[in-house]
């Protein structure tokens, strides 16, 4: 008899940041919200997933997980991920299709895949087919308001931690300030060091093309999210006219949205986030779609999970290491050595939370 879903437990936690972080559109961020999903089957086995926010909507995600999704999937076979994904998607479709609903579905789906890999006795990356456990990794800073000197000091710390690729924020009110900081970083890092730029949806297409052309002499590895995510045509213009590769996808919520960007030539590096694109089920479809178009896939957020997904993708590019204080609540935080992260061999995704340590930060 197949194991069935017996229980879903969800928790909402507020993780304070050691220092206030700033980007061009989200403004100042003092804490991140973590919403966890713990799926227990009839054999007593448990899978764990989570999603996160920049400080808002966590309550809605928690409610959808604990009340809506738990009811929809009760008594279902736990290893039928495609069936469960579609059942939740269509049951919540009218009021969902994105936002808190798809973040909740993502956390649930991650937990299902963790559970399945654990029961198979395999690390998730092998359970997904396996390609290469060594994944290139970059440090993703939220550092828009840092001076060039502060940015270089932060970069020195990241280099000492083992990173061999760096991402910095752009999108200051004056483009000249961005250009000066990018030039300073390029001079510090040298001519061929991978330097990514992230505008966090700041510009119109015209502004983004102008910025991209200004950055091009400094050879950025990519320019990320130059325009708002709804602007497929604008991104396509930046790809065609800007002279630099474009990464985007962390604010896309469906496979169909990625299809539109890829088919319209609006992205060079598709960049799904497993915690908000629909989970492991959808992330791997996005990776395969990108592969079919000859594109490398990168990632956003939740690096401890995502290292497994990129390790299973032959077209993997860089994994983003995006720390927001969660490492201190994880038993085995991901390590970076000589620019690479290694997908662990522990069964499942191997992320083991310190639930007792998280408890004082619980909000629901």
Beta strands, then each sheet from edge to edge (+ up, - down):
strand 1: 5-23
strand 2: 27-41
strand 3: 46-53
strand 4: 134-140
strand 5: 165-169
strand 6: 194-198
strand 7: 222-224
strand 8: 246-248
strand 9: 269-272
strand 10: 296-299
strand 11: 319-321
strand 12: 336-337
strand 13: 340-342
sheet 1: 1+ 2- 3+
sheet 2: 10+ 9+ 8+ 7+ 6+ 5+ 4+ 11+
sheet 3: 10+ 9+ 8+ 7+ 6+ 5+ 4+ 13- 12+
end
